[in-house]
């Protein structure tokens, strides 16, 4: 009996169906064990979302003065460099205003020169009046002695006394006029005189308005949303077009609130775009969390305290910075869909740290040359209308006062006007 059972079992194990069944079950067990190890080591530390999109800066091009569009230098999809002219407004009115302010500055400088000259003349007149008063007083004293001896009449002595009073009045009048003139020039030079500085500020403002008839690109990027047309009358702040620097884009990944518990700033992120597929993996890191859910900052926030309420899982935007080298090799455009995998293994940081500063330098220097050229124009006008003996030292004194906190910005060496501003 035992022999028959053993023989039956041996025959059953030799059956192909049994062997395949055992292999399949063993394979599933191996796969399950492998999956368990993979989940325990990596997968449970990975937080995933496909609600992620490329975002970036959209730099609006808006005029700082009103005017009529006479030229458009770029169109949608074109790449422009920082400083490249994009739109030009009719400069006729701004140029006339600039010429008027320049003429007013030149006139003011000459008027202040006249004040300095008048002050020197009045100082000399004061000395003359003092001499006249001393002479009149001496004549009066001499006649007073003669009058006591009867050598001259009382009338002649009276005339001498009147001459003294007249000389005194002339001296006082000249001194008062000198004080009035000194109130305009005391403690100043031609360059630092308030009237000259006021006229110089007017030239500076007019030059800026003239320069602002040309709208340059603040940053390098691609032109988008061009709405301006030739001949259009635009007002201050009207959006004309936008420039998008695609080399500075990031990803806004919207994670469910239940996924944020172990997410921290600085954790590595792997991203896959629908544009390039799984063959290209972008690498980045978490740089910050939104201050609220997307619905909280929507145009019409949900009023959960009214009507029938249905619970909806909320999502919070998480900003992810991309590797610049990978971004240069595989450019992305704003709005493209992404899949984000955040490695939350290291969750030792704070939940919402107070991150200070900015890891990006949001600044542009394309407008600095305009201010420098405006200051050079002001200095040139002042030097051309200053007295000849003061011109050699005018530049040094003017630069020193600018460095000490003048209302006009520091003046560099005179520079030529840009081609974009020339007629």
PyMOL commands that set and color helices and strands:
alter all, ss='L'
color gray80, all
select helices_A, chain A and resi 2-13+16-41+43-45+92-148+154-185+194-211+246-248+257-259+277-279+324-329+368-385+388-403+419-421
alter helices_A, ss='H'
color red, helices_A
select strands_A, chain A and resi 46-55+59-62+67-72+79-80+85-89+214-216+221-224+233-234+239-244+250-256+268-273+281-293+315-322+337-343
alter strands_A, ss='S'
color yellow, strands_A
deselect
rebuild
show_as cartoon
